[in-house]
Amino acid sequence: MYNKKGFTLVELSIVLIIIGLIIGGVLVGQNLIRSAEISATIRQISNLNASVAAFRIKYNGLPGDLNSSTASSFGLTSRSGAAGVGDGNGLIESIGGAGATAASGETALFWTDLFSAGLIEGNTSAYTAPATAITLGSTPLEQYFLPAKLGKGNFFIVYAASGLNYYEITGITGITAGAYTLFDGLAPADAFGIDSKLDDGMPTTGVVTATGNTTPNGAATSGAGGASAAFCVNSTPTPDQYNNVNTAPLCRVRIRMS
């Protein structure tokens, strides 16, 4: 006859310990991967700033904003020089200028110029008609914009606001006639990880700030924080803090271009 002996308490304890170690190892591994992705994204920001500086030294202007005559003399994508289309005013704006943030003109040409100058990883050369706005079709997003190493559908976009130029890390759902439909692709702790490495770690102050909504430079969600509170920014303490206990994607971040 077979011996139908069951698990002893010692054996069961060993099994539970092993399961716990496996689960713990998986969680630690996930945290290490995410930390590496955040570090890689921070390096991208540093590399972008270095690329913009190198472009400025070589061409005496900003990518996208470079004036039409200089762009033509170097064989870069032709542009009209109209407001937001290579007007050389030092601000990266879309067609029409005046702080416009749509995916058109300089905000899209920025990435083409960096590619043409050999100053960016990947192939961001899809935008070649600066007088028109982007409407997404079959061309992959990563041929228009630089994908963030954070993954999860996050990209870098650029625009000017209040007389300064910014990168924004954001998810992109769609673009129609230049109008973005964006989504919040960062958990508050991820946004904090970027902010604290580059700036003050606070969502509403400094050169890195939290953004949100479906348009560029939109306001981040804000309210009383908590694990179940769907806010990027915890407005209960003073000053405001990132709502790090909520692990859902609730944030985007805006980084001032140096």
Backbone as JSON, one array per atom type, in Angstrom:
{
  "sequence": "MYNKKGFTLVELSIVLIIIGLIIGGVLVGQNLIRSAEISATIRQISNLNASVAAFRIKYNGLPGDLNSSTASSFGLTSRSGAAGVGDGNGLIESIGGAGATAASGETALFWTDLFSAGLIEGNTSAYTAPATAITLGSTPLEQYFLPAKLGKGNFFIVYAASGLNYYEITGITGITAGAYTLFDGLAPADAFGIDSKLDDGMPTTGVVTATGNTTPNGAATSGAGGASAAFCVNSTPTPDQYNNVNTAPLCRVRIRMS",
  "N": [[0.84, -1.2, 0.0], [0.36, 2.33, -0.68], [2.04, 4.94, 1.03], [0.29, 7.46, 2.44], [1.24, 9.82, 3.48], [1.16, 13.23, 4.51], [2.25, 16.69, 4.05], [4.61, 17.8, 6.42], [4.65, 20.26, 9.08], [7.09, 21.53, 9.06], [8.04, 21.03, 6.46], [6.04, 22.35, 5.0], [6.47, 24.94, 5.87], [8.98, 25.43, 4.77], [8.37, 25.36, 2.03], [6.66, 27.59, 1.86], [8.46, 29.61, 2.56], [10.23, 29.47, 0.39], [8.49, 30.19, -1.7], [7.93, 32.79, -0.88], [10.48, 33.93, -1.11], [10.83, 33.78, -3.87], [8.76, 35.45, -4.82], [9.55, 37.84, -3.58], [12.01, 38.19, -4.85], [11.19, 38.62, -7.48], [9.78, 41.05, -7.22], [11.82, 42.75, -6.32], [13.45, 42.6, -8.55], [11.79, 43.82, -10.48], [11.68, 46.41, -9.44], [14.36, 47.14, -9.68], [14.65, 47.12, -12.45], [12.88, 49.18, -13.17], [14.13, 51.32, -11.9], [16.47, 51.42, -13.39], [15.41, 52.13, -15.86], [14.44, 54.7, -15.31], [16.87, 55.99, -14.73], [18.07, 55.76, -17.24], [16.38, 57.36, -18.75], [16.84, 59.85, -17.59], [19.46, 60.19, -18.44], [18.93, 60.46, -21.13], [17.74, 63.0, -21.17], [19.9, 64.6, -20.38], [21.56, 64.08, -22.57], [20.0, 65.14, -24.62], [20.04, 67.88, -23.98], [22.77, 68.33, -24.33], [22.96, 67.8, -27.05], [21.33, 69.81, -28.15], [22.85, 72.02, -27.4], [25.2, 71.53, -28.87], [24.17, 71.7, -31.45], [23.4, 74.36, -31.49], [25.9, 75.62, -31.32], [27.09, 74.83, -33.74], [25.26, 75.67, -35.75], [24.32, 78.12, -34.99], [21.79, 78.56, -33.85], [18.59, 77.27, -32.67], [17.47, 73.85, -32.84], [14.79, 73.24, -35.08], [13.8, 75.9, -34.61], [15.69, 77.23, -36.03], [16.7, 79.71, -38.35], [15.42, 80.26, -41.7], [17.23, 80.81, -43.84], [19.78, 80.06, -42.88], [19.3, 77.35, -42.35], [18.84, 76.42, -44.97], [21.35, 76.89, -46.1], [22.9, 74.95, -44.94], [21.78, 72.68, -45.86], [19.65, 71.61, -44.47], [16.23, 70.68, -43.59], [13.93, 72.5, -45.53], [12.36, 75.58, -44.64], [9.86, 78.11, -44.0], [10.28, 80.44, -42.51], [8.29, 81.84, -41.37], [6.18, 82.78, -38.54], [6.76, 80.54, -35.99], [7.77, 78.69, -37.72], [10.57, 78.25, -38.17], [11.51, 80.81, -37.38], [13.55, 81.88, -35.92], [13.48, 83.07, -33.36], [14.31, 82.12, -30.95], [12.56, 80.59, -29.5], [10.82, 77.52, -29.32], [8.23, 76.84, -31.15], [4.92, 76.04, -32.41], [3.23, 76.21, -35.63], [2.32, 79.5, -36.32], [3.32, 80.57, -34.02], [3.7, 82.51, -31.01], [3.67, 81.07, -28.59], [2.39, 78.71, -29.28], [1.66, 75.22, -29.07], [1.21, 72.96, -30.59], [1.62, 69.96, -32.64], [3.43, 70.79, -34.93], [5.24, 72.77, -37.35], [7.97, 74.3, -35.73], [8.04, 72.74, -33.35], [7.81, 70.14, -34.18], [9.7, 70.0, -36.19], [12.01, 70.29, -34.76], [12.9, 67.7, -33.98], [13.49, 66.52, -36.43], [15.56, 68.18, -37.31], [17.56, 67.65, -35.38], [18.05, 64.97, -35.97], [18.94, 65.18, -38.64], [21.28, 66.54, -38.21], [22.78, 64.63, -37.03], [22.64, 64.25, -34.29], [21.07, 62.81, -32.53], [19.73, 59.83, -31.11], [18.28, 57.07, -32.85], [15.74, 57.34, -35.49], [14.35, 60.13, -36.28], [13.06, 61.41, -38.46], [10.72, 61.86, -39.86], [9.1, 64.11, -40.18], [8.86, 66.4, -42.59], [7.66, 68.53, -43.79], [7.34, 71.48, -42.9], [5.35, 73.44, -43.03], [2.97, 72.29, -42.55], [0.72, 70.52, -40.33], [1.1, 67.7, -38.1], [-0.64, 64.71, -38.67], [-1.37, 61.72, -37.35], [-0.77, 58.67, -38.99], [0.06, 55.9, -40.75], [2.73, 56.09, -40.2], [5.11, 55.38, -37.74], [5.09, 56.61, -34.35], [7.63, 56.93, -33.21], [9.18, 57.81, -35.29], [8.69, 60.43, -35.48], [9.01, 61.55, -32.91], [11.16, 61.36, -30.01], [11.36, 58.33, -28.32], [10.86, 57.77, -24.84], [13.07, 56.24, -22.52], [11.78, 55.16, -20.4], [9.66, 53.75, -21.35], [6.4, 52.25, -21.79], [4.78, 53.66, -23.56], [5.64, 56.31, -23.47], [6.89, 59.44, -24.63], [9.18, 62.03, -25.72], [8.24, 65.38, -26.09], [8.42, 68.76, -27.38], [8.18, 72.26, -26.6], [7.42, 75.8, -26.26], [6.88, 77.91, -23.43], [5.75, 80.66, -21.65], [7.99, 82.16, -22.44], [10.13, 80.38, -22.29], [11.85, 77.33, -23.18], [10.82, 73.91, -23.27], [11.07, 70.38, -22.55], [8.74, 67.71, -22.58], [7.76, 64.78, -20.95], [5.62, 62.38, -21.95], [2.71, 60.34, -22.53], [1.38, 59.48, -25.73], [-1.6, 59.42, -27.33], [-2.84, 60.1, -29.74], [-2.62, 62.22, -32.71], [-4.08, 64.8, -34.41], [-4.29, 66.86, -37.11], [-2.26, 68.35, -35.93], [-3.13, 68.63, -33.32], [-2.61, 67.37, -30.2], [-3.48, 64.33, -28.48], [-2.95, 63.45, -25.38], [-1.68, 61.3, -22.72], [-1.35, 60.52, -19.23], [1.54, 59.01, -18.36], [3.28, 58.26, -16.34], [3.94, 56.91, -13.15], [3.45, 58.53, -9.98], [5.75, 58.16, -8.33], [7.69, 57.59, -10.24], [7.8, 59.99, -11.63], [8.67, 61.59, -9.53], [11.18, 60.39, -9.18], [12.58, 61.25, -11.46], [12.39, 64.04, -11.17], [13.65, 64.48, -8.67], [16.27, 63.76, -9.2], [17.09, 65.58, -11.11], [16.29, 68.03, -10.16], [14.44, 69.65, -7.61], [12.73, 67.74, -6.57], [10.12, 68.39, -6.1], [6.75, 68.81, -7.13], [5.64, 71.18, -8.12], [7.44, 73.25, -8.31], [10.57, 74.7, -9.46], [12.85, 73.55, -12.1], [11.9, 71.24, -13.12], [8.67, 70.11, -13.38], [5.41, 68.83, -12.52], [3.01, 67.77, -14.92], [-0.12, 67.43, -16.73], [-3.37, 66.27, -17.93], [-4.81, 66.29, -21.29], [-3.42, 67.72, -23.12], [-0.39, 69.44, -24.21], [1.66, 70.8, -21.62], [-0.33, 70.88, -19.7], [-2.27, 71.11, -16.64], [-1.31, 69.23, -13.8], [-3.09, 66.6, -12.11], [-4.38, 67.23, -8.87], [-4.7, 66.99, -5.34], [-5.93, 65.82, -2.13], [-3.68, 63.46, -1.03], [-2.99, 59.86, -1.29], [-3.1, 56.24, -1.32], [-5.27, 55.38, -2.81], [-6.1, 57.67, -3.99], [-6.63, 59.42, -6.88], [-4.54, 61.23, -7.86], [-1.81, 63.06, -9.16], [-0.34, 64.94, -7.78], [0.1, 65.52, -4.38], [-1.6, 67.63, -2.49], [-1.91, 68.14, 0.17], [0.29, 68.41, 2.09], [2.63, 71.11, 2.79], [5.39, 72.37, 1.15], [3.6, 71.3, -1.9], [3.65, 67.79, -2.72], [4.75, 64.88, -4.58], [2.37, 62.31, -5.14], [3.3, 59.72, -4.06], [2.53, 57.23, -3.04], [0.56, 56.15, -4.57], [0.48, 53.94, -7.19], [-0.39, 54.07, -9.77], [-0.42, 55.23, -13.24], [-0.29, 58.52, -13.25], [0.88, 60.9, -13.84], [2.71, 63.37, -15.75], [5.81, 64.89, -16.8], [7.41, 68.06, -17.02], [10.31, 69.49, -18.32], [12.65, 72.01, -18.05], [14.42, 73.27, -20.78], [17.89, 73.34, -21.07]],
  "CA": [[0.0, 0.0, 0.0], [1.1, 3.6, -0.69], [2.02, 5.73, 2.26], [-0.38, 8.73, 2.13], [1.74, 10.81, 4.43], [1.06, 14.61, 4.03], [3.35, 17.59, 4.4], [4.78, 18.18, 7.83], [4.69, 21.71, 9.25], [8.43, 21.99, 8.66], [8.08, 21.03, 5.0], [5.16, 23.41, 4.54], [7.15, 26.21, 6.14], [10.05, 25.58, 3.78], [7.71, 25.7, 0.76], [6.19, 28.97, 1.95], [9.64, 30.47, 2.53], [10.71, 29.48, -0.99], [7.54, 31.01, -2.48], [8.15, 34.18, -0.48], [11.73, 34.39, -1.7], [10.61, 33.96, -5.31], [7.95, 36.67, -5.0], [10.4, 38.97, -3.22], [13.0, 38.38, -5.9], [10.51, 39.21, -8.64], [9.49, 42.45, -6.91], [13.11, 43.46, -6.32], [13.87, 42.69, -9.95], [10.97, 44.83, -11.14], [12.12, 47.72, -8.95], [15.67, 47.43, -10.27], [14.43, 47.44, -13.86], [12.27, 50.51, -13.25], [15.17, 52.28, -11.53], [17.37, 51.53, -14.54], [14.7, 52.88, -16.9], [14.44, 56.11, -14.91], [18.24, 56.48, -14.92], [18.3, 55.88, -18.69], [15.61, 58.52, -19.21], [17.58, 61.03, -17.14], [20.6, 60.33, -19.36], [18.39, 61.01, -22.38], [17.55, 64.44, -20.99], [21.24, 65.2, -20.43], [22.03, 63.97, -23.95], [19.25, 66.11, -25.42], [20.6, 69.21, -23.7], [24.08, 68.4, -24.98], [22.72, 67.85, -28.5], [20.84, 71.16, -28.47], [24.0, 72.93, -27.27], [26.08, 71.28, -30.01], [23.47, 72.24, -32.62], [23.47, 75.83, -31.4], [27.27, 76.02, -31.63], [27.38, 74.61, -35.16], [24.36, 76.36, -36.67], [23.96, 79.43, -34.43], [20.34, 78.6, -33.66], [18.01, 76.09, -32.04], [16.79, 72.93, -33.76], [13.4, 73.62, -35.31], [13.68, 77.36, -34.65], [16.76, 77.77, -36.88], [16.11, 80.53, -39.42], [15.32, 79.56, -42.98], [18.41, 80.97, -44.68], [20.85, 79.22, -42.33], [18.92, 75.95, -42.58], [19.06, 76.12, -46.38], [22.78, 76.9, -46.41], [23.48, 73.7, -44.45], [21.07, 71.54, -46.44], [18.62, 71.08, -43.57], [14.87, 70.77, -44.12], [13.52, 73.85, -45.87], [11.3, 76.17, -43.82], [9.47, 79.4, -44.56], [10.69, 81.57, -41.69], [7.11, 82.45, -40.76], [6.07, 82.56, -37.1], [6.67, 79.13, -35.61], [8.27, 77.83, -38.81], [11.95, 78.65, -38.39], [11.58, 82.27, -37.32], [14.79, 82.28, -35.26], [13.27, 83.94, -32.19], [14.82, 81.47, -29.74], [11.5, 79.8, -28.87], [10.4, 76.4, -30.16], [6.78, 76.97, -31.18], [4.29, 75.47, -33.58], [2.81, 77.17, -36.65], [1.61, 80.65, -35.75], [4.12, 81.12, -32.93], [2.98, 83.03, -29.84], [3.52, 80.04, -27.57], [1.6, 77.57, -29.74], [2.33, 73.97, -28.66], [0.74, 71.84, -31.4], [2.64, 69.17, -33.33], [3.61, 71.37, -36.26], [6.29, 73.78, -37.38], [9.23, 74.11, -35.01], [7.97, 71.7, -32.32], [8.03, 68.86, -34.85], [10.96, 70.11, -36.94], [13.08, 70.12, -33.76], [13.41, 66.33, -34.0], [14.08, 66.31, -37.74], [16.84, 68.89, -37.34], [18.55, 66.91, -34.58], [18.42, 63.77, -36.74], [19.73, 65.58, -39.81], [22.6, 66.96, -37.72], [23.46, 63.48, -36.43], [22.77, 64.53, -32.86], [20.04, 62.13, -31.76], [19.61, 58.4, -31.34], [17.07, 56.72, -33.57], [15.44, 58.03, -36.74], [13.2, 61.02, -36.07], [13.14, 62.23, -39.67], [9.48, 61.75, -40.63], [8.47, 65.41, -40.42], [9.65, 67.12, -43.6], [6.83, 69.59, -44.38], [7.12, 72.35, -41.74], [4.18, 74.31, -43.16], [1.78, 71.49, -42.26], [0.66, 69.9, -39.0], [1.12, 66.24, -38.1], [-1.78, 63.84, -38.4], [-0.81, 60.37, -37.3], [-1.32, 57.65, -39.86], [0.82, 54.65, -40.68], [4.1, 56.35, -39.75], [5.23, 55.19, -36.29], [5.38, 57.79, -33.53], [9.05, 57.08, -32.94], [9.84, 58.5, -36.39], [8.43, 61.85, -35.25], [9.43, 61.98, -31.57], [12.08, 60.46, -29.32], [10.74, 57.53, -27.25], [11.54, 57.8, -23.54], [13.53, 54.92, -22.07], [10.81, 54.65, -19.42], [8.72, 52.87, -22.02], [4.97, 52.42, -21.49], [4.18, 54.63, -24.46], [6.09, 57.67, -23.19], [7.75, 60.09, -25.6], [9.55, 63.43, -25.47], [7.8, 66.43, -27.0], [9.02, 70.05, -27.02], [7.37, 73.46, -26.84], [7.78, 76.97, -25.47], [5.83, 78.43, -22.56], [6.19, 81.82, -20.85], [9.3, 82.61, -22.86], [11.16, 79.36, -22.06], [11.65, 76.08, -23.91], [10.66, 72.75, -22.4], [10.74, 69.02, -22.95], [7.75, 67.07, -21.73], [7.66, 63.33, -21.08], [4.18, 62.15, -21.97], [2.14, 59.36, -23.43], [0.68, 60.08, -26.87], [-2.66, 58.57, -27.87], [-3.07, 60.45, -31.13], [-2.39, 63.6, -33.16], [-4.92, 65.12, -35.56], [-4.05, 68.24, -37.54], [-1.37, 68.97, -34.96], [-3.68, 68.62, -31.96], [-2.24, 66.17, -29.44], [-4.24, 63.7, -27.41], [-1.9, 62.91, -24.52], [-2.12, 60.63, -21.5], [-0.37, 60.49, -18.15], [2.19, 57.71, -18.47], [4.23, 58.05, -15.26], [3.5, 56.85, -11.76], [4.03, 59.65, -9.22], [7.1, 57.84, -7.87], [8.57, 57.72, -11.4], [7.97, 61.44, -11.84], [9.54, 62.04, -8.43], [12.53, 59.91, -9.44], [13.19, 62.15, -12.43], [12.46, 65.38, -10.58], [14.63, 64.54, -7.58], [17.62, 63.63, -9.75], [17.41, 66.75, -11.92], [15.82, 69.28, -9.59], [14.17, 69.69, -6.17], [11.83, 66.68, -6.15], [8.8, 68.97, -5.8], [6.01, 68.79, -8.4], [5.13, 72.48, -8.57], [8.49, 74.26, -8.29], [11.84, 74.34, -10.06], [12.98, 73.37, -13.55], [11.1, 70.05, -13.45], [7.37, 70.2, -12.72], [4.4, 67.86, -12.95], [1.98, 68.23, -15.85], [-1.18, 66.44, -16.9], [-4.43, 66.56, -18.88], [-4.62, 65.67, -22.6], [-2.71, 68.66, -23.99], [0.92, 69.81, -23.68], [1.75, 71.81, -20.57], [-1.56, 70.91, -18.93], [-2.12, 71.04, -15.18], [-1.36, 67.9, -13.19], [-4.15, 66.39, -11.13], [-3.89, 67.6, -7.55], [-5.68, 66.88, -4.28], [-5.47, 65.1, -0.95], [-3.02, 62.25, -1.49], [-3.31, 58.57, -0.71], [-2.92, 55.13, -2.25], [-6.43, 55.27, -3.69], [-6.43, 59.01, -4.49], [-6.15, 59.49, -8.26], [-3.88, 62.52, -8.06], [-0.36, 63.07, -9.3], [0.22, 65.84, -6.76], [-0.52, 65.54, -3.05], [-1.63, 69.04, -2.1], [-2.13, 68.28, 1.61], [1.44, 69.03, 2.77], [3.18, 72.35, 2.25], [4.83, 72.53, -0.19], [3.02, 70.12, -2.53], [4.54, 66.66, -2.96], [4.23, 63.84, -5.45], [1.54, 61.33, -4.44], [4.11, 58.54, -4.37], [1.95, 55.97, -2.57], [-0.3, 55.63, -5.62], [1.37, 53.4, -8.22], [-1.02, 54.2, -11.09], [0.15, 56.29, -14.08], [-1.09, 59.72, -12.99], [1.72, 62.09, -14.02], [3.7, 63.66, -16.78], [6.74, 65.89, -16.28], [7.94, 69.09, -17.91], [11.7, 69.79, -17.95], [13.15, 73.19, -18.75], [15.56, 73.02, -21.65], [19.04, 74.15, -20.63]],
  "C": [[0.88, 1.25, 0.0], [0.96, 4.3, 0.64], [1.47, 7.11, 1.93], [0.0, 9.82, 3.13], [1.69, 12.22, 3.82], [2.3, 15.4, 4.39], [3.41, 17.79, 5.91], [4.79, 19.7, 7.9], [6.03, 22.28, 8.81], [8.52, 22.08, 7.15], [7.22, 22.15, 4.42], [5.79, 24.78, 4.74], [8.24, 26.47, 5.11], [9.48, 25.99, 2.43], [7.27, 27.16, 0.76], [7.36, 29.96, 1.91], [10.17, 30.6, 1.11], [9.82, 30.35, -1.87], [7.75, 32.49, -2.17], [9.42, 34.75, -1.09], [11.59, 34.65, -3.2], [9.85, 35.25, -5.58], [8.78, 37.91, -4.68], [11.43, 39.26, -4.28], [12.41, 39.02, -7.14], [10.27, 40.7, -8.42], [10.76, 43.29, -6.91], [13.6, 43.66, -7.74], [13.11, 43.75, -10.71], [11.39, 46.24, -10.72], [13.47, 48.12, -9.55], [15.53, 47.82, -11.74], [13.87, 48.85, -14.0], [13.29, 51.59, -12.9], [16.13, 52.5, -12.69], [16.72, 52.32, -15.66], [14.65, 54.37, -16.58], [15.83, 56.72, -15.12], [18.55, 56.69, -16.4], [17.57, 57.09, -19.26], [16.29, 59.82, -18.79], [18.8, 61.27, -18.03], [20.13, 60.88, -20.71], [18.23, 62.52, -22.3], [18.9, 65.16, -21.06], [21.78, 65.19, -21.86], [21.3, 64.96, -24.86], [19.79, 67.52, -25.22], [21.96, 69.39, -24.38], [23.93, 68.51, -26.5], [22.24, 69.23, -28.93], [21.98, 72.17, -28.4], [24.94, 72.77, -28.46], [25.47, 71.85, -31.3], [23.59, 73.76, -32.64], [24.87, 76.33, -31.78], [27.54, 75.92, -33.13], [26.56, 75.52, -36.07], [23.92, 77.75, -36.19], [22.44, 79.59, -34.32], [19.87, 77.32, -33.03], [17.42, 75.16, -33.08], [15.31, 73.29, -33.86], [13.24, 75.11, -35.51], [14.71, 78.0, -35.59], [16.17, 78.52, -38.07], [16.29, 79.87, -40.78], [16.59, 79.66, -43.82], [19.57, 80.11, -44.19], [20.55, 77.75, -42.57], [19.2, 75.56, -44.03], [20.55, 76.02, -46.71], [23.47, 75.63, -45.95], [22.75, 72.48, -45.0], [20.07, 70.89, -45.51], [17.24, 71.29, -44.19], [14.46, 72.22, -44.34], [12.36, 74.31, -45.0], [11.05, 77.6, -44.28], [10.02, 80.6, -43.8], [9.51, 82.31, -41.09], [7.07, 82.14, -39.27], [5.87, 81.09, -36.79], [7.16, 78.17, -36.67], [9.7, 78.25, -39.16], [12.11, 80.16, -38.39], [12.79, 82.8, -36.55], [14.63, 83.17, -34.05], [13.7, 83.31, -30.88], [13.79, 80.65, -28.99], [11.02, 78.72, -29.84], [8.87, 76.32, -30.1], [6.22, 76.29, -32.42], [3.82, 76.58, -34.52], [1.95, 78.27, -36.02], [2.36, 81.3, -34.61], [3.28, 81.48, -31.72], [2.7, 81.95, -28.8], [2.7, 78.85, -27.98], [2.37, 76.27, -29.52], [1.91, 72.76, -29.49], [1.92, 71.11, -32.05], [2.76, 69.66, -34.77], [4.75, 72.37, -36.19], [7.5, 73.38, -36.56], [9.19, 72.97, -34.0], [8.17, 70.31, -32.9], [9.36, 68.85, -35.6], [12.18, 69.98, -36.03], [13.73, 68.75, -33.88], [14.05, 66.0, -35.34], [15.45, 66.97, -37.83], [17.92, 68.14, -36.55], [19.0, 65.65, -35.31], [19.32, 64.15, -37.9], [21.15, 65.99, -39.42], [23.38, 65.82, -37.09], [23.61, 63.6, -34.93], [21.72, 63.83, -32.0], [20.04, 60.65, -32.1], [18.3, 58.13, -32.08], [16.89, 57.55, -34.83], [14.18, 58.86, -36.57], [13.08, 61.98, -37.26], [11.83, 62.32, -40.44], [8.88, 63.1, -40.99], [9.33, 66.24, -41.36], [8.87, 68.24, -44.27], [6.44, 70.57, -43.29], [5.91, 73.27, -41.84], [2.88, 73.57, -42.85], [1.87, 70.89, -40.86], [0.65, 68.38, -39.14], [-0.28, 65.68, -37.87], [-1.25, 62.42, -38.45], [-1.55, 59.44, -38.24], [-0.54, 56.37, -39.68], [2.25, 54.86, -40.2], [4.2, 56.21, -38.24], [5.6, 56.48, -35.56], [6.87, 58.03, -33.37], [9.83, 57.66, -34.13], [9.56, 60.01, -36.37], [9.07, 62.37, -33.96], [10.34, 60.92, -30.95], [11.34, 59.66, -28.25], [11.54, 57.64, -25.96], [11.91, 56.39, -23.13], [12.63, 54.33, -21.0], [9.84, 53.68, -20.04], [7.28, 53.24, -21.7], [4.32, 53.52, -22.32], [4.59, 56.07, -24.24], [7.07, 58.17, -24.25], [8.17, 61.46, -25.08], [8.88, 64.3, -26.52], [8.45, 67.74, -26.54], [8.05, 71.17, -27.33], [7.93, 74.61, -26.0], [6.59, 77.41, -24.64], [6.43, 79.55, -21.71], [7.63, 82.22, -21.16], [10.44, 81.64, -22.63], [10.82, 78.11, -22.86], [11.66, 74.89, -22.96], [10.61, 71.45, -23.2], [9.58, 68.58, -22.06], [7.76, 65.58, -22.01], [6.2, 62.96, -20.92], [3.83, 60.95, -22.83], [1.39, 60.07, -24.54], [-0.33, 59.07, -27.41], [-2.88, 58.84, -29.35], [-2.71, 61.9, -31.41], [-3.23, 63.8, -34.41], [-4.76, 66.59, -35.89], [-3.24, 69.02, -36.5], [-1.85, 68.94, -33.53], [-3.36, 67.29, -31.28], [-3.42, 65.65, -28.62], [-3.23, 62.94, -26.57], [-2.51, 62.14, -23.35], [-0.98, 60.63, -20.49], [0.25, 59.1, -18.09], [3.17, 57.39, -17.36], [3.51, 57.89, -13.93], [4.12, 58.02, -11.01], [5.46, 59.39, -8.76], [8.11, 57.92, -9.01], [8.85, 59.19, -11.68], [8.88, 62.02, -10.76], [10.98, 61.62, -8.67], [13.27, 60.79, -10.42], [13.42, 63.53, -11.82], [13.56, 65.48, -9.52], [16.06, 64.42, -8.07], [18.04, 64.91, -10.49], [17.14, 68.07, -11.22], [15.56, 69.1, -8.09], [13.23, 68.6, -5.67], [10.43, 67.15, -5.8], [8.02, 69.16, -7.1], [5.61, 70.15, -8.94], [6.17, 73.59, -8.56], [9.72, 73.76, -9.03], [11.8, 74.17, -11.56], [12.27, 72.12, -14.04], [9.79, 70.15, -12.68], [6.42, 69.17, -13.3], [3.42, 68.52, -13.91], [0.93, 67.13, -15.99], [-2.18, 66.88, -17.95], [-4.09, 65.93, -20.23], [-3.89, 66.57, -23.58], [-1.34, 68.98, -23.39], [0.81, 70.9, -22.63], [0.45, 71.96, -19.78], [-1.29, 70.77, -17.44], [-2.21, 69.6, -14.7], [-2.54, 67.8, -12.24], [-3.6, 66.59, -9.73], [-5.02, 67.5, -6.53], [-5.08, 66.17, -3.09], [-4.93, 63.74, -1.37], [-3.47, 61.0, -0.77], [-3.21, 57.49, -1.76], [-4.07, 54.98, -3.22], [-6.85, 56.62, -4.27], [-5.8, 59.19, -5.87], [-5.57, 60.86, -8.59], [-2.39, 62.3, -8.24], [0.28, 63.82, -8.15], [-0.6, 65.74, -5.48], [-0.45, 66.97, -2.53], [-1.85, 69.24, -0.6], [-0.94, 68.9, 2.33], [1.8, 70.36, 2.12], [4.7, 72.28, 2.28], [4.23, 71.23, -0.73], [4.08, 69.05, -2.74], [3.93, 65.74, -4.01], [3.46, 62.82, -4.61], [2.13, 59.93, -4.64], [3.49, 57.22, -3.95], [0.97, 55.38, -3.58], [0.58, 55.2, -6.79], [0.79, 53.49, -9.62], [-0.34, 55.29, -11.9], [-0.72, 57.54, -14.02], [-0.36, 61.01, -13.35], [2.35, 62.16, -15.4], [4.67, 64.65, -16.16], [7.22, 66.81, -17.39], [9.32, 69.47, -17.41], [12.18, 70.99, -18.75], [14.39, 72.85, -19.55], [16.71, 73.92, -21.22], [19.88, 74.6, -21.82]]
}
